[in-house]
């Protein structure tokens, strides 16, 4: 039974081999030229930038300005994802916060909203400037 299929397998193998060789010979047009080495410092910098783009190295991210839950205005709080007028009012009414996690533990926002804003906000012990700006929140008189 296996001898019956032997000519078929041999023909199939020959066809696959010839197709592979034809494709390999045709593939030479897709080669990219090798980059030349720059000779000046400026050229080296440009080559490094180009190499970084090719490799896909990320550029440095801009620093995000964190919003303080204890001192932010209603408008600042509303810039956070998922925070509207009602949530901003509840945050302001619940001040001061010893931790940003208090937003969830005190029932001010849902855990889903908290997950979206937790890397964008800070809370805790206020700086001297924050305490001086908002004495009614922190219980200190100027």
For each residue, the residues with C-beta under 8 A, 3 or more apart:
1: 4 5
2: 5 6
3: 6
4: 1
5: 1 2 8 9
6: 2 3 9 10
7: 10 11
8: 5 11 12
9: 5 6 12 13
10: 6 7 13 14
11: 7 8 14 15
12: 8 9 15 16
13: 9 10 16 17
14: 10 11 17 18
15: 11 12 18 19
16: 12 13 19 20
17: 13 14 20 21
18: 14 15 21 22
19: 15 16 22 23
20: 16 17 23 24
21: 17 18 24 25
22: 18 19 25 26
23: 19 20 26 27
24: 20 21 27
25: 21 22 28
26: 22 23 29
27: 23 24 30
28: 25 31
29: 26
30: 27
31: 28
32:
33:
34:
35: 47 50
36:
37: 47
38: 42 43 44 46 47
39: 43
40: 43 44
41: 44 45
42: 38 45 46
43: 38 39 40 46 47
44: 38 40 41 47 48
45: 41 42 48 49
46: 38 42 43 49 50
47: 35 37 38 43 44 50 51
48: 44 45 51 52
49: 45 46 52 53
50: 35 46 47 53 54
51: 47 48 54 55
52: 48 49 55 57
53: 49 50 56
54: 50 51
55: 51 52
56: 53
57: 52
58: 61
59:
60:
61: 58
62:
63:
64: 119 120
65:
66: 120 121 122
67: 72 76 77 79 80 120 121 122
68: 71 72 121 122 123 126 130
69: 72 77 91 95 97 100 103 121 122 123
70: 95 96 97 123 124 126 130 134 137 138
71: 68 126 130 133 134 137
72: 67 68 69 76 77 91
73: 76 77
74: 77 78 85 88 89 92
75: 78 79
76: 67 72 73 79
77: 67 69 72 73 74 80 83 87 88 91 92
78: 74 75 83 84 85 88
79: 67 75 76 83
80: 67 77 83 116 117 120 121
81: 113 116 117 120
82: 87 109 112 113 116 117
83: 77 78 79 80 87 88 91 109 113 117
84: 78 87 88
85: 74 78 88 89
86: 89 90
87: 77 82 83 84 90 91 108 109 113
88: 74 77 78 83 84 85 91 92
89: 74 85 86 92 93
90: 86 87 93 94 108 109
91: 69 72 77 83 87 88 94 95 103 108 109
92: 74 77 88 89 95
93: 89 90
94: 90 91 97 102 103 106 108
95: 69 70 91 92 137
96: 70 123 126 137 138
97: 69 70 94 100 102 103 123 124
98: 102 123 124 125
99: 102 123 124
100: 69 97 103 114 118 121 122 123 124
101: 104 105 114
102: 94 97 98 99 105 106 108 123
103: 69 91 94 97 100 106 108 109 114
104: 101 107 108 109 110 111 114
105: 101 102
106: 94 102 103
107: 104
108: 87 90 91 94 102 103 104
109: 82 83 87 90 91 103 104 113 114 117
110: 104 113 114
111: 104 114 115
112: 82 115 116
113: 81 82 83 87 109 110 116 117
114: 100 101 103 104 109 110 111 117 118
115: 111 112 118
116: 80 81 82 112 113
117: 80 81 82 83 109 113 114 120 121
118: 100 114 115 121
119: 64
120: 64 66 67 80 81 117
121: 66 67 68 69 80 100 117 118
122: 66 67 68 69 100
123: 68 69 70 96 97 98 99 100 102
124: 70 97 98 99 100
125: 98
126: 68 70 71 96 130 131 134 137 138
127: 130 131
128: 131 132
129: 132 133
130: 68 70 71 126 127 133 134 138
131: 126 127 128 134 135 138 140
132: 128 129 135 140 142
133: 71 129 130
134: 70 71 126 130 131 137 138
135: 131 132 138 139 140 141 142
136: 139
137: 70 71 95 96 126 134
138: 70 96 126 130 131 134 135
139: 135 136
140: 131 132 135
141: 135
142: 132 135
